[in-house]
Amino acid sequence: RVGRPVHLLEATGSTNDDAKAGARQGAPHGSVWIAETQSRGRGRHGRTWVSPPGENLLFSVLLRISCTPARVPPLSLACGLAVRDAVARALGDDAERVLVKWPNDVVVVDPTGTAPSGFRKVAGILVESALAGSKVEHVVVGIGVNVHTRDFPEELAAIATSIARETTHMPDRGLVLADILEGIERDVEPVAHRGLGFLHARLSAHDALRGRRVESEDASVDGVGCGIDPDGRLLVRRADGVVVKVASGELRVRPV
């Protein structure tokens, strides 16, 4: 059901905004809005998602799933894992270099050592939900994947990459899209109803922050990532040995 119908747009402000408008108008579960370019594409904290027209994947999926608000963060991780798997398959032999960076990015390990964090971002996920009472009425999953872009602005060159930059062949955007949608269809409803349990081993195997020193922007969290719990919270071991559970926010990767 995910991927039916598909609304293909030459240009739009934001596919997430299109999906939210579609939800209000009664669009069905699994509807997808995909654009060649966005003028107001955004990531977490309102950051702009930079993408040249026609080069990458910019799309949003409407999920009509009834669940508690506490299950929304695990849904974001499930979608991130679907994106990771699709990017890894597109890269072929380099699949093990593709990781999920909590809470909502997909990254590729940098073998050259020039990326400040040790990896470069290839995709991002932005999840927005609407409530009806104490239940989630619907979820909009916005996904941006760098597919064909090879030249990034100077301020992004050290921290961003694309599928094309990481392989010798030209990736097919349609195949990557179909692969992601298949993964979302397979995994999100079980996660919404039962949690991350059945995905936990796969998620742990591709956890970008495991073993890395991380720090929150306000320095309230500082330690080494030691996994993701079944509720989607990042586990961080402080210098005093105490493990804290981080439910939200953004963490910087620091030298160990």
VEXVO-106165 format. One record per residue (C-alpha): residue in three letters; chain; x, y, z. Coordinates in pm, 1 decimal. Each point is the difference from the previous one (the first is absolute). Example, Ala and Ser with C-alpha at 12.3 -4.5 7.8 and 13.67 -1.06 7.14 Angstrom:
<gukol=ala&pavex=A&px=1230.0&py=-450.0&pz=780.0>
<gukol=ser&pavex=A&px=137.0&py=344.0&pz=-66.0>
//
This chain:
<gukol=arg&pavex=A&px=0.0&py=0.0&pz=0.0>
<gukol=val&pavex=A&px=293.5&py=236.3&pz=47.9>
<gukol=gly&pavex=A&px=62.7&py=184.3&pz=-326.3>
<gukol=arg&pavex=A&px=-360.3&py=8.7&pz=-120.9>
<gukol=pro&pavex=A&px=-80.1&py=257.9&pz=-117.1>
<gukol=val&pavex=A&px=314.7&py=193.9&pz=-93.7>
<gukol=his&pavex=A&px=-22.3&py=375.1&pz=-61.3>
<gukol=leu&pavex=A&px=297.1&py=99.9&pz=-218.2>
<gukol=leu&pavex=A&px=73.7&py=374.2&pz=8.4>
<gukol=glu&pavex=A&px=245.5&py=197.9&pz=-209.9>
<gukol=ala&pavex=A&px=35.1&py=255.3&pz=279.4>
<gukol=thr&pavex=A&px=-158.0&py=66.0&pz=338.3>
<gukol=gly&pavex=A&px=58.5&py=185.4&pz=321.8>
<gukol=ser&pavex=A&px=26.6&py=-306.1&pz=223.5>
<gukol=thr&pavex=A&px=-115.6&py=-356.0&pz=-59.1>
<gukol=asn&pavex=A&px=-69.3&py=-30.2&pz=373.4>
<gukol=asp&pavex=A&px=-238.1&py=295.0&pz=-23.4>
<gukol=asp&pavex=A&px=-162.0&py=-162.1&pz=-305.1>
<gukol=ala&pavex=A&px=-42.9&py=-325.7&pz=190.4>
<gukol=lys&pavex=A&px=-151.2&py=175.3&pz=301.0>
<gukol=ala&pavex=A&px=-244.7&py=182.5&pz=-226.3>
<gukol=gly&pavex=A&px=-82.7&py=-332.2&pz=-165.4>
<gukol=ala&pavex=A&px=-62.7&py=-156.5&pz=340.3>
<gukol=arg&pavex=A&px=-251.3&py=273.3&pz=84.9>
<gukol=gln&pavex=A&px=-173.6&py=-64.1&pz=-333.1>
<gukol=gly&pavex=A&px=-35.2&py=-374.4&pz=60.0>
<gukol=ala&pavex=A&px=295.3&py=-144.7&pz=-193.7>
<gukol=pro&pavex=A&px=44.7&py=-371.3&pz=76.8>
<gukol=his&pavex=A&px=269.5&py=-177.8&pz=196.5>
<gukol=gly&pavex=A&px=312.0&py=-44.9&pz=-212.5>
<gukol=ser&pavex=A&px=-45.5&py=309.0&pz=-218.8>
<gukol=val&pavex=A&px=330.6&py=146.6&pz=-120.7>
<gukol=trp&pavex=A&px=93.0&py=349.8&pz=-115.1>
<gukol=ile&pavex=A&px=330.2&py=26.1&pz=-186.5>
<gukol=ala&pavex=A&px=155.9&py=312.6&pz=-149.7>
<gukol=glu&pavex=A&px=292.4&py=75.4&pz=-228.0>
<gukol=thr&pavex=A&px=68.7&py=316.5&pz=198.4>
<gukol=gln&pavex=A&px=-123.8&py=169.3&pz=317.0>
<gukol=ser&pavex=A&px=14.8&py=365.5&pz=94.7>
<gukol=arg&pavex=A&px=-72.8&py=-56.3&pz=370.9>
<gukol=gly&pavex=A&px=139.7&py=-347.8&pz=60.4>
<gukol=arg&pavex=A&px=109.1&py=-37.6&pz=361.0>
<gukol=gly&pavex=A&px=166.2&py=-233.0&pz=241.6>
<gukol=arg&pavex=A&px=7.4&py=-4.3&pz=378.9>
<gukol=his&pavex=A&px=-11.0&py=334.6&pz=180.0>
<gukol=gly&pavex=A&px=-118.5&py=170.7&pz=-320.0>
<gukol=arg&pavex=A&px=328.5&py=-42.9&pz=-185.5>
<gukol=thr&pavex=A&px=-14.9&py=27.0&pz=-378.3>
<gukol=trp&pavex=A&px=53.3&py=-315.0&pz=-207.6>
<gukol=val&pavex=A&px=219.8&py=98.3&pz=-296.3>
<gukol=ser&pavex=A&px=-63.5&py=-195.7&pz=-323.8>
<gukol=pro&pavex=A&px=56.0&py=96.3&pz=-364.9>
<gukol=pro&pavex=A&px=-309.9&py=-59.7&pz=-217.2>
<gukol=gly&pavex=A&px=-36.6&py=-350.5&pz=-140.3>
<gukol=glu&pavex=A&px=301.5&py=-157.7&pz=172.5>
<gukol=asn&pavex=A&px=-122.8&py=-156.2&pz=320.0>
<gukol=leu&pavex=A&px=-303.1&py=-148.4&pz=176.8>
<gukol=leu&pavex=A&px=-227.6&py=239.8&pz=186.3>
<gukol=phe&pavex=A&px=-323.3&py=-161.6&pz=113.3>
<gukol=ser&pavex=A&px=-251.2&py=-41.7&pz=281.5>
<gukol=val&pavex=A&px=-213.8&py=-296.5&pz=99.3>
<gukol=leu&pavex=A&px=-334.1&py=21.8&pz=178.1>
<gukol=leu&pavex=A&px=-51.4&py=-277.0&pz=255.4>
<gukol=arg&pavex=A&px=-342.5&py=-35.7&pz=156.8>
<gukol=ile&pavex=A&px=107.5&py=-201.9&pz=301.8>
<gukol=ser&pavex=A&px=-174.2&py=10.2&pz=335.6>
<gukol=cys&pavex=A&px=260.1&py=-17.3&pz=275.4>
<gukol=thr&pavex=A&px=110.7&py=185.3&pz=311.8>
<gukol=pro&pavex=A&px=222.4&py=309.5&pz=-36.4>
<gukol=ala&pavex=A&px=279.5&py=-196.7&pz=170.2>
<gukol=arg&pavex=A&px=24.5&py=-222.7&pz=-308.0>
<gukol=val&pavex=A&px=76.7&py=289.1&pz=-239.3>
<gukol=pro&pavex=A&px=379.0&py=10.7&pz=71.2>
<gukol=pro&pavex=A&px=32.8&py=-376.1&pz=-63.9>
<gukol=leu&pavex=A&px=-190.0&py=51.7&pz=-327.7>
<gukol=ser&pavex=A&px=262.8&py=254.9&pz=-103.3>
<gukol=leu&pavex=A&px=275.9&py=-254.2&pz=67.3>
<gukol=ala&pavex=A&px=-187.8&py=-270.6&pz=-193.8>
<gukol=cys&pavex=A&px=-23.3&py=233.4&pz=-299.6>
<gukol=gly&pavex=A&px=366.9&py=87.1&pz=40.3>
<gukol=leu&pavex=A&px=85.5&py=-368.1&pz=-11.0>
<gukol=ala&pavex=A&px=-206.1&py=-42.0&pz=-319.5>
<gukol=val&pavex=A&px=195.6&py=286.6&pz=-158.1>
<gukol=arg&pavex=A&px=330.9&py=-144.6&pz=123.5>
<gukol=asp&pavex=A&px=-78.6&py=-337.7&pz=-151.1>
<gukol=ala&pavex=A&px=-94.4&py=154.3&pz=-336.7>
<gukol=val&pavex=A&px=316.1&py=213.5&pz=-13.7>
<gukol=ala&pavex=A&px=212.7&py=-298.8&pz=99.5>
<gukol=arg&pavex=A&px=-149.7&py=-213.1&pz=-276.6>
<gukol=ala&pavex=A&px=62.6&py=279.2&pz=-250.9>
<gukol=leu&pavex=A&px=366.9&py=3.2&pz=106.2>
<gukol=gly&pavex=A&px=41.7&py=-376.1&pz=-17.7>
<gukol=asp&pavex=A&px=334.8&py=-109.9&pz=141.0>
<gukol=asp&pavex=A&px=29.4&py=308.7&pz=223.4>
<gukol=ala&pavex=A&px=-328.6&py=-72.1&pz=179.3>
<gukol=glu&pavex=A&px=157.6&py=-36.1&pz=345.1>
<gukol=arg&pavex=A&px=115.2&py=361.8&pz=-12.2>
<gukol=val&pavex=A&px=-359.6&py=125.9&pz=10.1>
<gukol=leu&pavex=A&px=-131.2&py=70.2&pz=351.0>
<gukol=val&pavex=A&px=-297.7&py=149.3&pz=182.1>
<gukol=lys&pavex=A&px=97.2&py=305.3&pz=205.6>
<gukol=trp&pavex=A&px=-244.9&py=51.9&pz=284.2>
<gukol=pro&pavex=A&px=-253.4&py=151.3&pz=-9.4>
<gukol=asn&pavex=A&px=-72.0&py=53.2&pz=-369.8>
<gukol=asp&pavex=A&px=296.3&py=-2.2&pz=-239.4>
<gukol=val&pavex=A&px=163.8&py=-256.2&pz=-226.9>
<gukol=val&pavex=A&px=375.0&py=35.3&pz=-39.7>
<gukol=val&pavex=A&px=288.5&py=-159.4&pz=-187.0>
<gukol=val&pavex=A&px=329.6&py=-66.1&pz=176.8>
<gukol=asp&pavex=A&px=279.5&py=212.2&pz=-146.2>
<gukol=pro&pavex=A&px=305.6&py=-218.9&pz=-72.1>
<gukol=thr&pavex=A&px=222.3&py=303.6&pz=-67.8>
<gukol=gly&pavex=A&px=-24.4&py=141.2&pz=351.2>
<gukol=thr&pavex=A&px=-78.5&py=350.7&pz=-124.0>
<gukol=ala&pavex=A&px=-359.2&py=16.3&pz=125.3>
<gukol=pro&pavex=A&px=-1.5&py=164.4&pz=345.7>
<gukol=ser&pavex=A&px=-234.7&py=-259.5&pz=152.6>
<gukol=gly&pavex=A&px=141.2&py=-298.3&pz=-188.5>
<gukol=phe&pavex=A&px=-299.1&py=-26.3&pz=-232.1>
<gukol=arg&pavex=A&px=-202.0&py=204.6&pz=-248.3>
<gukol=lys&pavex=A&px=-377.4&py=40.7&pz=-17.0>
<gukol=val&pavex=A&px=-172.8&py=-159.4&pz=-299.5>
<gukol=ala&pavex=A&px=-363.6&py=22.3&pz=113.4>
<gukol=gly&pavex=A&px=-225.6&py=157.2&pz=260.7>
<gukol=ile&pavex=A&px=-344.4&py=-78.2&pz=137.3>
<gukol=leu&pavex=A&px=-249.7&py=249.1&pz=145.5>
<gukol=val&pavex=A&px=-304.3&py=-151.2&pz=172.4>
<gukol=glu&pavex=A&px=-301.5&py=214.7&pz=86.9>
<gukol=ser&pavex=A&px=-314.1&py=-135.1&pz=164.3>
<gukol=ala&pavex=A&px=-355.9&py=116.1&pz=69.6>
<gukol=leu&pavex=A&px=-190.3&py=-100.7&pz=312.2>
<gukol=ala&pavex=A&px=-362.6&py=-90.0&pz=51.9>
<gukol=gly&pavex=A&px=-46.0&py=-3.3&pz=376.2>
<gukol=ser&pavex=A&px=267.9&py=-221.8&pz=150.2>
<gukol=lys&pavex=A&px=67.3&py=-188.6&pz=-323.9>
<gukol=val&pavex=A&px=199.6&py=81.6&pz=-310.6>
<gukol=glu&pavex=A&px=-243.3&py=57.1&pz=-287.0>
<gukol=his&pavex=A&px=258.5&py=-0.2&pz=-275.7>
<gukol=val&pavex=A&px=373.6&py=31.8&pz=-55.3>
<gukol=val&pavex=A&px=177.1&py=179.4&pz=-284.4>
<gukol=val&pavex=A&px=349.3&py=-130.1&pz=-73.8>
<gukol=gly&pavex=A&px=213.9&py=239.1&pz=-203.9>
<gukol=ile&pavex=A&px=310.0&py=-153.3&pz=-157.5>
<gukol=gly&pavex=A&px=285.7&py=158.1&pz=-190.1>
<gukol=val&pavex=A&px=264.9&py=-221.0&pz=-160.4>
<gukol=asn&pavex=A&px=303.4&py=132.5&pz=-186.5>
<gukol=val&pavex=A&px=11.7&py=-221.6&pz=-306.9>
<gukol=his&pavex=A&px=171.2&py=169.3&pz=-296.2>
<gukol=thr&pavex=A&px=155.6&py=316.8&pz=145.6>
<gukol=arg&pavex=A&px=378.2&py=-3.4&pz=-21.7>
<gukol=asp&pavex=A&px=82.5&py=364.9&pz=66.9>
<gukol=phe&pavex=A&px=-109.3&py=147.1&pz=333.6>
<gukol=pro&pavex=A&px=27.6&py=357.8&pz=126.9>
<gukol=glu&pavex=A&px=325.7&py=66.5&pz=182.4>
<gukol=glu&pavex=A&px=-168.5&py=0.0&pz=341.3>
<gukol=leu&pavex=A&px=-143.4&py=-349.2&pz=-65.0>
<gukol=ala&pavex=A&px=285.2&py=-166.2&pz=-189.3>
<gukol=ala&pavex=A&px=162.4&py=-149.5&pz=312.3>
<gukol=ile&pavex=A&px=-322.4&py=-122.9&pz=160.7>
<gukol=ala&pavex=A&px=-225.8&py=-111.3&pz=-290.1>
<gukol=thr&pavex=A&px=19.2&py=-267.1&pz=-267.8>
<gukol=ser&pavex=A&px=-222.6&py=-178.3&pz=-251.7>
<gukol=ile&pavex=A&px=-47.4&py=-349.5&pz=-133.5>
<gukol=ala&pavex=A&px=168.4&py=104.5&pz=-324.5>
<gukol=arg&pavex=A&px=307.5&py=126.0&pz=186.8>
<gukol=glu&pavex=A&px=36.6&py=-329.7&pz=183.8>
<gukol=thr&pavex=A&px=-22.2&py=-236.2&pz=-298.3>
<gukol=thr&pavex=A&px=128.7&py=-32.4&pz=-355.8>
<gukol=his&pavex=A&px=-338.9&py=-45.9&pz=-168.4>
<gukol=met&pavex=A&px=-292.0&py=238.3&pz=-48.7>
<gukol=pro&pavex=A&px=-275.3&py=-89.0&pz=249.5>
<gukol=asp&pavex=A&px=-363.8&py=-18.4&pz=-113.0>
<gukol=arg&pavex=A&px=-217.1&py=234.2&pz=207.9>
<gukol=gly&pavex=A&px=-315.4&py=-198.0&pz=-74.9>
<gukol=leu&pavex=A&px=151.5&py=-323.7&pz=128.7>
<gukol=val&pavex=A&px=127.8&py=168.5&pz=317.4>
<gukol=leu&pavex=A&px=-345.7&py=151.1&pz=59.2>
<gukol=ala&pavex=A&px=-176.6&py=-332.8&pz=-51.7>
<gukol=asp&pavex=A&px=245.2&py=-171.2&pz=235.2>
<gukol=ile&pavex=A&px=-62.0&py=256.6&pz=275.4>
<gukol=leu&pavex=A&px=-378.2&py=-22.5&pz=-35.3>
<gukol=glu&pavex=A&px=16.8&py=-379.6&pz=18.8>
<gukol=gly&pavex=A&px=195.9&py=21.3&pz=325.3>
<gukol=ile&pavex=A&px=-243.3&py=250.9&pz=149.2>
<gukol=glu&pavex=A&px=-296.6&py=-217.8&pz=-90.8>
<gukol=arg&pavex=A&px=164.4&py=-304.8&pz=154.6>
<gukol=asp&pavex=A&px=112.0&py=154.1&pz=328.3>
<gukol=val&pavex=A&px=-196.4&py=305.6&pz=115.4>
<gukol=glu&pavex=A&px=-331.1&py=-157.2&pz=97.5>
<gukol=pro&pavex=A&px=160.3&py=-273.1&pz=214.8>
<gukol=val&pavex=A&px=212.7&py=268.6&pz=170.5>
<gukol=ala&pavex=A&px=-306.4&py=219.0&pz=58.8>
<gukol=his&pavex=A&px=-183.5&py=-286.8&pz=168.1>
<gukol=arg&pavex=A&px=279.2&py=-200.3&pz=166.6>
<gukol=gly&pavex=A&px=303.9&py=225.9&pz=23.9>
<gukol=leu&pavex=A&px=355.5&py=-34.3&pz=-130.4>
<gukol=gly&pavex=A&px=61.4&py=-348.5&pz=136.9>
<gukol=phe&pavex=A&px=9.5&py=-192.2&pz=-327.5>
<gukol=leu&pavex=A&px=220.7&py=267.0&pz=-162.9>
<gukol=his&pavex=A&px=228.4&py=49.2&pz=296.8>
<gukol=ala&pavex=A&px=278.2&py=-235.9&pz=-109.4>
<gukol=arg&pavex=A&px=16.9&py=154.6&pz=-349.2>
<gukol=leu&pavex=A&px=-6.9&py=350.3&pz=142.6>
<gukol=ser&pavex=A&px=277.0&py=-81.3&pz=247.4>
<gukol=ala&pavex=A&px=214.2&py=-145.9&pz=-278.4>
<gukol=his&pavex=A&px=-17.3&py=327.6&pz=-192.3>
<gukol=asp&pavex=A&px=16.1&py=252.0&pz=287.0>
<gukol=ala&pavex=A&px=231.6&py=285.3&pz=-102.3>
<gukol=leu&pavex=A&px=40.9&py=133.5&pz=355.9>
<gukol=arg&pavex=A&px=92.8&py=-325.4&pz=173.8>
<gukol=gly&pavex=A&px=349.9&py=38.3&pz=143.8>
<gukol=arg&pavex=A&px=22.5&py=369.2&pz=-91.1>
<gukol=arg&pavex=A&px=23.8&py=287.7&pz=242.5>
<gukol=val&pavex=A&px=-307.9&py=221.8&pz=-25.1>
<gukol=glu&pavex=A&px=-97.5&py=328.1&pz=161.7>
<gukol=ser&pavex=A&px=-322.4&py=199.3&pz=4.9>
<gukol=glu&pavex=A&px=2.5&py=364.7&pz=-103.3>
<gukol=asp&pavex=A&px=-51.8&py=112.8&pz=361.0>
<gukol=ala&pavex=A&px=259.7&py=-251.3&pz=128.6>
<gukol=ser&pavex=A&px=-258.1&py=-166.4&pz=226.6>
<gukol=val&pavex=A&px=79.4&py=-330.6&pz=-170.9>
<gukol=asp&pavex=A&px=362.7&py=-101.6&pz=-50.0>
<gukol=gly&pavex=A&px=116.2&py=-356.6&pz=-37.5>
<gukol=val&pavex=A&px=40.5&py=-295.3&pz=-234.5>
<gukol=gly&pavex=A&px=-292.8&py=-140.6&pz=-196.5>
<gukol=cys&pavex=A&px=-76.3&py=-356.9&pz=107.1>
<gukol=gly&pavex=A&px=-312.3&py=-86.2&pz=-197.6>
<gukol=ile&pavex=A&px=-366.1&py=78.6&pz=-56.4>
<gukol=asp&pavex=A&px=-262.2&py=-143.0&pz=233.8>
<gukol=pro&pavex=A&px=-326.8&py=-166.4&pz=-115.5>
<gukol=asp&pavex=A&px=-185.4&py=329.4&pz=51.4>
<gukol=gly&pavex=A&px=229.1&py=180.1&pz=-244.7>
<gukol=arg&pavex=A&px=203.9&py=188.5&pz=261.0>
<gukol=leu&pavex=A&px=374.4&py=42.3&pz=-43.2>
<gukol=leu&pavex=A&px=209.8&py=-152.2&pz=278.4>
<gukol=val&pavex=A&px=302.7&py=205.2&pz=102.8>
<gukol=arg&pavex=A&px=258.1&py=-115.9&pz=255.6>
<gukol=arg&pavex=A&px=143.7&py=293.5&pz=194.0>
<gukol=ala&pavex=A&px=355.4&py=14.3&pz=130.1>
<gukol=asp&pavex=A&px=-126.1&py=-107.2&pz=344.4>
<gukol=gly&pavex=A&px=-145.5&py=-319.7&pz=-148.6>
<gukol=val&pavex=A&px=-364.6&py=103.5&pz=27.1>
<gukol=val&pavex=A&px=-208.0&py=-72.8&pz=-312.0>
<gukol=val&pavex=A&px=-250.9&py=272.9&pz=-85.6>
<gukol=lys&pavex=A&px=-291.6&py=-36.9&pz=-241.0>
<gukol=val&pavex=A&px=-42.8&py=285.7&pz=-246.8>
<gukol=ala&pavex=A&px=-351.1&py=23.9&pz=-141.8>
<gukol=ser&pavex=A&px=39.9&py=302.7&pz=-227.4>
<gukol=gly&pavex=A&px=238.8&py=270.2&pz=-109.4>
<gukol=glu&pavex=A&px=309.8&py=21.5&pz=-213.7>
<gukol=leu&pavex=A&px=345.5&py=-123.6&pz=89.7>
<gukol=arg&pavex=A&px=339.6&py=95.9&pz=-137.8>
<gukol=val&pavex=A&px=264.6&py=-264.0&pz=-59.5>
<gukol=arg&pavex=A&px=323.2&py=79.3&pz=182.9>
<gukol=pro&pavex=A&px=348.0&py=-158.0&pz=-3.1>
<gukol=val&pavex=A&px=10.7&py=-282.3&pz=257.2>
//
